[in-house]
Every structure is written in C-alpha cells, then in structure tokens.
Amino acid sequence: MATIAATAPRARRIRRALGRHPVGLLFVLPYAAFLVLVYAYPLGLAVYMSFYDYFFAAPGAVVERPFVGFDNYTTAFGDAIFLESLGNVVTFLVINVPLTVALSLVLATALNAKLPLRGFFRTAYYIPYVTASVAVIGVWLWLFSDTGLVNSALGPVAPAPPWLVNEFWAMPMIAFFATWKQLGFYVVLYLAALQNIPSDLYDAASVDGAGALKSFRHVTVPGVRPATTLVVILSTIVGANFFTEPYLLTGGGGPNNSSVSPVLHMYRRGIEQGDAGYAAAIGVLLAIGVIVISMVNRFILERD
C-alpha cells in the first residue's frame, strides 16, 4: 500500500506534464523536430561560430578555428559598411511598415465590402505575393530604368541618375517594392480580422450618427488591433532580413552601399569572403535587434 501511495503522486505529475491527451505529443513531435533542425540548431551554431575565427573548409580537412571571444562583435561595430547597412534598415522600416499597415488595412476594408468583382480584386492583390521575386524585379527594373516607363512619363522631372542607381532613391525604391510585393499577404490577415468584428458595432455606430470615416476610426481600427500587432511584427521581421531586393534591384547594394542590408553584408563576408565567424556575429546582432524591436512594437500596440 505504501508503494502504491508513493507512486500515485508521481503518476499524477507525469499526467500533468504530458497533459490530458498524451497522444497529442505524437502530433507535436514532427513540428518540434522541424523547429530544432531548421531554427534552433542553426541559431545555436551561429552563436557558437560568432566566438571563433570560423571559416568553412573541405569535408574531412583538419583546420584550426581559434577562439576570439567578442572580437567579431567589436569588429562589427567598427565596420562602416555594417553600420551603414543598419541605417539602411531603419530607412526601409520607416517607409515599409507604416505603408504596409495603412495600405493593407484600407484595401482589406474596401475588399470586405460588397463590391462588384470582389473575388477578382482579392486575387489580384495577392498575386504579387506568390509571384517569384526574380520575375517581378525584372518588371521593376524595366519600369524604373533610365529609359523605362516611369522616367519616360516624368520626363525632365525624373531623377538623374535613375531611381535604382541613385544614392538617395535606391533605398526608398526597395522599400516601395517590398511593400507592393508583400501587401497581398497582409491584406488577407486584415480580411480575416475584419470577419471577426460584430456587425452590431457598425449598426450601433450608425445609429449614433457616425459616418464611414468615424466607423472606420472607432470600430474597425480597434477591432483589428491584434491583427495590426501581427502585421507590424511580421513586416518588421521580414524587412530587417531583406536580401533579394538589393541583391537584384541595385546590383548588390549599390550605389556605394547606399542600399546594402545587414543580411547582404553577411552574405558577402560569410559566403563570398569566407569569414563565417564575423558573418555569424552580424546574424546574431541582427536577430537580437529584431527581437527587441518586435517586443517594443508589441508592447506599444497592445497596451490599453
């Protein structure tokens, strides 16, 4: 009896740890393994590499990778190109995030109304998101080149040099492109959020004399606040890690590194120049910065 009494609390603790339905762990394990292999292990390896003079070698080769402590991090803060890339990210986010939130919410509100060809427009706004970046970047290069459609329409007002090779306009153009490319995804998020706002709230606002603008401000905007938090965090994470746009639109971060991003700089140093330890330090710093910014955004947007 004493043995049974001793094992009963232990069994209850095991059941409490596993939950009411332990078989559910079998369904969770594949995704947990995916997270470990695809996210946790690479992140841990990057942190490890950042403390060494790490470089890639041929399989089986015996190499020495000395421990350098925080040298890679101090080198990063003294790297003019890396610091410039951080400024480029700030410029990108200042343009991209507010535009993404405003345009996707307005478009989702319009597409949530009873409009003719509503299904067609919902699909049309989503197409750029699922289209290969290489294909749409080719269109943008044609539109904004020296002899492109935009410059031809603007005539003498067009900037010289053209948009994508102009030190002032290169980064804003990348932000505009990313906003247009990703907009359909965020419109879908807002459409889902709008479906959860009770129609009674709009009826009550109408009875109180609120027009369309006041209903949007006092009913729609508060009603989709959780979606706004998600959109801001996701667009911040995606924006801080942009790589394809400067690599293809501006020829690898030009002109004069005015559109280089931290991920692009990390690629140059880690892959092209073989300095994997320094590239890993850049990645760790970028991850920390994105986490901090995302937490601040969430705190600001979710407080009452």
C-alpha positions in Angstrom: 0.0 0.0 0.0 2.9 2.4 0.8 4.3 1.7 -2.7 1.0 2.5 -4.3 0.6 5.6 -2.3 4.1 6.8 -3.3 3.6 6.1 -7.0 0.2 7.8 -7.2 1.5 11.4 -6.9 4.3 10.5 -9.3 1.8 9.3 -11.9 -0.3 12.4 -11.4 2.8 14.6 -12.0 3.6 12.6 -15.2 0.0 13.0 -16.4 0.1 16.7 -15.6 3.4 17.1 -17.6 2.1 15.2 -20.6 -1.4 16.8 -20.5 -4.8 15.2 -20.6 -4.1 13.6 -24.0 -0.5 12.4 -24.2 -1.1 11.0 -27.7 -1.2 14.6 -28.8 2.6 14.7 -28.3 2.9 12.3 -31.3 1.4 15.0 -33.5 3.6 17.7 -32.0 6.9 15.9 -32.2 7.4 16.3 -36.0 6.9 20.0 -35.8 9.2 20.2 -32.7 11.8 18.3 -34.6 11.4 20.7 -37.6 11.9 23.7 -35.3 15.0 22.1 -33.7 16.6 21.2 -37.0 15.7 24.3 -39.1 15.8 27.0 -36.5 17.2 26.1 -33.1 20.3 24.2 -34.3 21.3 26.8 -36.9 20.8 29.6 -34.4 22.9 27.8 -31.8 25.6 27.1 -34.4 25.7 30.7 -35.4 26.2 31.9 -31.8 29.0 29.3 -31.5 30.6 30.4 -34.7 30.5 34.1 -33.7 33.0 33.5 -30.9 35.6 31.9 -33.2 37.7 32.8 -36.2 35.5 30.4 -38.1 35.7 29.6 -41.8 34.4 26.8 -43.9 36.8 24.1 -45.0 36.6 21.0 -47.2 34.9 17.9 -45.6 37.5 15.9 -43.6 40.1 18.7 -43.6 41.8 19.4 -40.3 41.7 23.1 -39.6 42.2 25.3 -36.5 39.5 27.8 -35.7 40.8 29.8 -32.7 38.5 31.2 -30.0 38.4 35.0 -30.4 35.7 35.9 -27.8 33.8 39.1 -28.6 36.3 40.3 -31.3 33.8 39.6 -34.1 31.2 41.8 -32.4 33.6 44.6 -31.7 34.7 44.4 -35.4 31.1 44.7 -36.5 30.5 47.9 -34.5 33.7 49.3 -36.2 32.7 48.2 -39.7 31.5 51.3 -41.6 29.5 49.1 -44.1 27.7 47.2 -41.4 26.8 50.5 -39.6 25.6 51.9 -42.9 23.5 48.8 -43.5 21.8 49.3 -40.2 20.9 52.8 -41.2 19.5 51.4 -44.5 17.3 49.0 -42.5 16.0 51.9 -40.4 15.1 53.8 -43.6 13.5 50.7 -45.0 11.3 50.1 -41.9 10.3 53.7 -41.5 8.9 53.6 -45.1 7.7 50.0 -45.3 6.0 49.3 -42.0 3.6 52.3 -41.9 2.8 51.9 -45.6 2.1 48.2 -45.2 -0.2 48.8 -42.2 -2.1 51.7 -43.8 -2.5 50.3 -47.3 -3.3 46.7 -46.3 -5.9 47.9 -43.7 -7.6 50.3 -46.2 -7.6 47.7 -49.0 -8.9 45.0 -46.7 -11.7 47.2 -45.6 -12.6 48.0 -49.2 -12.4 44.4 -50.2 -14.5 43.4 -47.2 -17.4 45.5 -48.5 -19.9 44.2 -51.1 -18.2 45.4 -54.3 -18.6 44.1 -57.9 -15.8 41.7 -58.9 -14.7 41.5 -55.2 -13.2 38.0 -55.7 -11.2 39.1 -58.7 -9.7 42.1 -56.8 -8.9 39.9 -53.8 -7.0 37.5 -56.0 -5.3 40.3 -57.9 -3.8 41.9 -54.8 -2.5 38.5 -53.7 -0.8 37.6 -57.0 2.4 39.7 -56.4 3.0 37.9 -53.1 3.0 34.5 -54.7 4.9 35.5 -57.8 8.6 34.8 -58.0 10.7 37.8 -56.9 13.0 37.5 -59.9 10.1 37.9 -62.3 8.6 41.0 -60.7 12.0 42.5 -60.1 12.6 42.3 -63.9 9.4 44.4 -64.4 10.5 47.0 -61.8 14.0 47.2 -63.5 12.2 48.0 -66.7 9.8 50.5 -65.2 12.4 52.5 -63.3 15.4 52.3 -65.6 16.8 55.4 -67.4 14.6 54.7 -70.5 11.8 53.0 -68.5 8.1 53.8 -68.5 8.2 55.9 -65.3 11.1 58.1 -66.4 9.5 58.5 -69.9 6.3 59.7 -68.2 8.0 62.1 -65.9 10.3 63.5 -68.5 12.6 66.3 -67.1 11.2 65.7 -63.6 12.7 62.2 -63.4 15.7 62.0 -61.1 19.2 61.7 -62.5 20.8 59.2 -62.1 17.7 57.0 -62.4 15.9 55.6 -59.4 17.7 52.4 -58.7 21.2 53.8 -59.2 20.5 56.9 -57.3 22.0 57.1 -53.8 19.0 59.0 -52.4 16.3 57.0 -54.1 17.7 53.4 -54.1 16.6 52.5 -50.6 13.1 54.1 -50.7 12.5 52.3 -54.0 13.4 49.0 -52.4 11.0 49.8 -49.6 8.2 50.6 -52.0 8.9 47.4 -54.0 8.8 45.3 -50.8 5.6 47.0 -49.7 3.9 46.2 -53.0 5.2 42.7 -53.2 4.1 41.7 -49.6 0.9 43.7 -49.5 -1.4 40.8 -50.5 -0.4 38.6 -47.6 -1.2 41.4 -45.0 -4.5 42.2 -46.8 -5.5 38.6 -46.2 -4.6 38.9 -42.4 -6.7 42.0 -42.1 -9.6 40.4 -44.1 -9.7 37.6 -41.6 -9.6 40.1 -38.7 -12.5 42.1 -40.2 -14.7 39.0 -40.3 -14.5 38.8 -36.5 -15.8 42.3 -35.9 -19.5 42.0 -34.9 -21.8 43.9 -37.4 -23.8 45.1 -34.4 -20.9 47.5 -33.6 -21.3 49.1 -37.0 -25.1 49.3 -36.6 -24.7 51.0 -33.2 -22.2 53.5 -34.6 -24.6 54.2 -37.5 -27.4 54.8 -35.0 -25.2 57.2 -33.1 -24.7 59.2 -36.3 -21.2 58.0 -37.1 -20.3 58.1 -40.8 -18.0 55.8 -42.7 -14.8 57.6 -41.6 -15.8 57.6 -37.9 -16.9 54.0 -38.0 -13.5 53.1 -39.5 -11.7 55.0 -36.8 -13.7 53.9 -33.8 -14.8 50.4 -34.8 -12.6 49.0 -37.5 -9.2 50.2 -36.2 -9.7 49.0 -32.6 -11.4 45.8 -33.8 -8.3 44.7 -35.8 -5.7 45.8 -33.2 -4.4 42.2 -32.7 -4.0 41.8 -36.5 -2.2 45.2 -36.6 0.2 43.9 -33.9 0.9 40.8 -36.0 1.3 42.8 -39.2 3.8 45.2 -37.6 5.8 42.4 -36.1 5.9 40.3 -39.3 6.7 43.3 -41.5 9.5 44.3 -39.1 11.0 40.8 -39.1 10.7 40.5 -42.9 12.0 44.0 -43.5 15.0 43.6 -41.2 16.1 40.5 -43.1 15.6 41.7 -46.7 18.2 40.4 -49.1 16.8 39.6 -52.5 15.7 43.2 -53.3 19.0 45.0 -53.0 20.9 41.9 -54.4 18.8 42.0 -57.6 17.4 45.6 -57.9 20.5 47.6 -57.2 23.2 45.2 -58.3 24.2 44.0 -54.8 23.6 47.0 -52.5 24.7 49.9 -54.7 25.3 52.6 -55.4 28.2 53.0 -52.9 26.5 50.6 -50.4 23.5 53.0 -50.1 21.1 50.1 -50.3 23.2 47.3 -48.7 21.4 45.4 -46.0 22.9 43.5 -43.0 21.9 40.2 -44.5 23.5 41.1 -47.8 26.7 42.2 -46.0 26.6 39.0 -44.0 26.4 37.1 -47.3 29.3 38.9 -48.7 31.5 38.4 -45.7 30.5 34.8 -44.9 30.0 33.3 -48.4 32.0 35.4 -50.8 34.9 36.2 -48.5 34.8 33.1 -46.3 34.7 35.0 -42.9 32.0 32.9 -41.4 32.6 33.8 -37.8 32.2 37.5 -38.5 29.1 36.9 -40.6 27.6 34.8 -37.7 28.2 37.7 -35.3 26.3 40.0 -37.7 23.5 37.5 -37.8 23.3 37.3 -34.0 23.3 41.1 -33.6 20.5 41.3 -36.2 18.4 38.6 -34.5 18.8 40.4 -31.1 17.8 43.7 -32.7 14.7 42.3 -34.4 13.6 40.6 -31.2 13.9 43.8 -29.2 12.1 45.9 -31.8 9.3 43.3 -32.1 8.8 43.3 -28.3 8.7 47.1 -28.2 6.2 47.1 -31.0 4.0 44.6 -29.3 4.1 46.4 -26.0 3.2 49.7 -27.7 0.4 48.3 -29.8 -1.2 46.0 -27.2 -1.3 48.4 -24.2 -4.7 49.7 -23.4 
